[in-house]
Amino acid sequence: MRSKKHDFIPEGFVGKCGKGYILKNWIIHRGLGAPIVNKQFRDAVRLTGSKREHLLANKLKLRMMAGGPRYAAMAERK
């Protein structure tokens, strides 16, 4: 069975009675709009502060201390 592609979550109602409309938040679980993180980000978050922190690359560990997981996982341009 496949996971859901998206969800619409009602945020609020604007207007009066029959002439109003519902504001909805569109959350995408898979596809082009889905929030996807790279392997470095997953490793940085999963391994930091655990018993297996020694498995984290030194360069990634230093960047993690400097600016957090988002900064640590940013790709370097050559």
C-alpha positions in Angstrom: 0.0 0.0 0.0 1.3 3.4 -0.9 1.6 6.3 1.4 -0.6 9.4 1.0 0.5 11.9 -1.6 -0.9 15.0 0.1 -3.3 16.3 2.8 -5.5 19.3 3.1 -5.7 20.7 6.6 -8.4 23.3 7.3 -6.9 26.5 8.8 -9.9 28.7 9.2 -13.0 30.2 7.6 -13.1 33.6 5.9 -16.4 35.4 5.2 -20.0 35.0 6.3 -22.4 32.1 5.9 -22.6 30.8 2.3 -20.4 33.5 0.8 -17.2 32.5 2.7 -14.5 30.1 2.0 -12.2 27.8 4.0 -8.5 28.4 4.1 -6.6 25.1 3.8 -2.9 24.2 4.3 -1.7 21.8 1.6 0.9 19.3 3.0 2.7 17.2 0.4 4.1 13.9 1.6 5.7 12.6 -1.6 6.5 14.0 -5.0 8.0 17.3 -6.2 6.7 19.4 -3.3 7.7 17.1 -0.5 10.3 18.2 2.0 13.2 15.8 1.3 16.6 15.9 3.2 19.9 14.5 2.0 21.8 11.7 3.6 24.3 14.0 5.4 21.5 15.9 7.2 19.9 12.6 8.3 23.3 11.3 9.6 24.1 14.6 11.3 20.8 14.6 13.2 20.7 10.9 14.0 24.3 10.5 15.2 24.9 13.8 17.0 24.7 13.3 20.8 24.4 9.5 20.5 26.8 6.6 21.4 27.6 6.3 17.7 28.8 9.9 17.2 32.2 8.6 16.3 30.8 7.4 12.9 30.1 11.0 11.9 32.7 12.5 9.5 35.0 15.0 11.2 34.2 17.7 8.6 30.5 17.2 9.2 31.0 17.2 13.0 32.8 20.6 12.9 30.2 22.2 10.7 27.5 20.8 13.0 29.1 22.6 16.0 29.5 25.8 14.0 25.9 26.1 12.7 23.7 23.1 13.3 22.5 20.3 11.1 21.2 22.5 8.3 24.6 24.3 7.9 26.4 20.9 8.3 24.5 19.3 5.4 24.9 22.2 2.9 26.7 21.0 -0.2 30.1 22.5 -1.0 30.5 23.9 -4.5 33.8 23.4 -6.2 
